[in-house]
């Protein structure tokens, strides 16, 4: 994974950000969301669960995230960007957000399983990349 800024991470999902946010809806209707690394836990062998509680956050970023979670349909794919806080020991949320590193995880696709307006749960599974559709040229005398 490449170390990238938040805007560039959203750009990997073809989303252009106009302001600092934690979520966006793609033109295909997928929800792209920045998730804190500490919020993940293994649910079972094939499922990585992300849980977060927004009850303490009333800012613009959290309001936008709540709106996007409310709009996400049951069949909506959720695409994660993993936010890893800096390892410098700063405890304040603002310092943590400012120094975070963001990793788009294009190998994971999730579904929103619970959202009550504050707390939400997204279950992610690993997906295989589509095989290349490019035809390979065969030289004379080469078998498939």
C-alpha positions in Angstrom: 0.0 0.0 0.0 1.2 3.5 -0.8 1.3 6.1 1.9 -1.0 8.8 0.6 -3.0 11.8 1.8 -6.7 11.7 2.4 -7.6 13.5 -0.8 -5.4 11.2 -2.9 -6.9 8.1 -1.1 -10.4 9.2 -2.0 -9.2 9.8 -5.6 -8.3 6.1 -5.9 -12.1 5.5 -5.8 -12.7 8.3 -8.3 -14.1 10.7 -5.7 -13.0 14.4 -5.7 -13.3 16.1 -2.3 -14.2 19.8 -2.1 -13.5 19.9 1.6 -12.2 17.7 4.4 -14.7 14.9 5.0 -14.6 11.2 6.1 -17.1 9.9 3.5 -18.4 10.4 0.0 -20.7 8.7 -2.4 -19.3 7.6 -5.8 -21.1 8.1 -9.1 -21.8 4.4 -9.0 -23.5 4.8 -5.6 -20.8 3.2 -3.5 -20.0 4.7 -0.1 -16.3 5.5 0.5 -15.5 6.0 4.1 -12.4 6.7 6.1 -12.2 4.2 9.0 -9.9 4.3 12.0 -7.5 1.4 12.2 -8.4 0.7 15.8 -12.1 0.2 15.0 -11.4 -3.0 13.1 -11.7 -6.5 14.5 -11.8 -10.0 12.9 -15.4 -11.2 13.0 -14.8 -14.6 11.4 -12.3 -16.1 9.0 -13.6 -14.1 6.0 -15.1 -11.0 7.7 -13.4 -7.9 9.0 -15.8 -5.8 11.1 -15.5 -2.1 11.6 -17.5 -0.4 14.5 -17.6 3.2 15.5 -19.8 5.4 17.7 -20.3 9.0 16.6 -22.3 10.2 19.7 -19.5 12.4 20.9 -18.9 14.1 17.5 -21.2 16.8 16.4 -19.0 18.6 13.9 -19.5 19.1 10.1 -17.4 16.0 9.2 -19.6 13.8 11.5 -22.8 15.3 10.2 -21.7 14.5 6.6 -20.8 11.0 7.6 -24.2 10.5 9.3 -25.9 11.7 6.1 -24.0 9.3 3.9 -24.6 6.4 6.3 -28.3 7.2 6.3 -28.4 7.3 2.5 -26.4 4.1 2.1 -28.7 1.4 0.9 -28.6 -2.2 2.0 -27.1 -3.3 -1.3 -24.6 -0.4 -1.4 -21.0 -1.4 -1.5 -18.8 0.3 1.1 -15.2 1.1 0.1 -12.7 1.7 3.0 -9.8 4.0 3.5 -7.9 3.0 6.6 -6.7 5.9 8.8 -3.7 5.0 10.8 -2.8 7.5 13.6 0.8 8.8 14.0 3.0 6.8 16.3 4.3 9.9 18.1 2.0 9.4 21.1 -0.1 12.6 20.6 -3.4 11.9 22.4 -5.7 14.7 21.2 -8.2 13.7 18.4 -7.3 16.8 16.3 -3.6 15.9 16.5 -4.3 12.3 15.6 -6.4 13.3 12.6 -3.8 15.8 11.4 -1.0 13.3 11.5 -2.9 10.3 10.2 -1.8 8.3 7.2 -4.5 7.0 4.8 -4.5 3.8 2.9 -7.2 3.0 0.4 -8.0 -0.7 0.6 -9.4 -1.6 -2.8 -9.2 -5.3 -1.9 -12.0 -4.9 0.7 -15.7 -4.3 0.0 -18.2 -3.9 2.8 -21.9 -3.7 3.7 -23.4 -1.4 6.3 -25.1 -3.9 8.7 -26.1 -1.5 11.5 -26.7 2.3 11.9 -28.8 3.9 14.5 -27.9 7.5 13.9 -24.8 7.3 16.2 -23.3 3.8 16.2 -22.6 1.9 13.0 -21.1 -1.4 11.9 -19.7 -2.3 8.5 -18.7 -5.9 7.6 -15.9 -6.1 5.1 -14.8 -9.0 2.9 -11.8 -9.4 0.7 -12.6 -9.4 -3.0 -10.5 -10.7 -5.9 -9.5 -8.3 -8.6 -11.1 -8.8 -12.0 -8.8 -10.7 -14.3 -7.3 -8.7 -17.1 -9.3 -8.7 -20.3 -6.3 -8.1 -22.5 -5.6 -10.8 -25.1 -2.2 -12.3 -25.0 -0.4 -12.7 -28.3 0.8 -16.2 -29.1 3.9 -16.6 -31.1 4.4 -19.3 -33.7 4.7 -22.7 -32.2 3.5 -21.6 -28.7 0.7 -23.4 -27.0 -1.9 -21.8 -24.9 
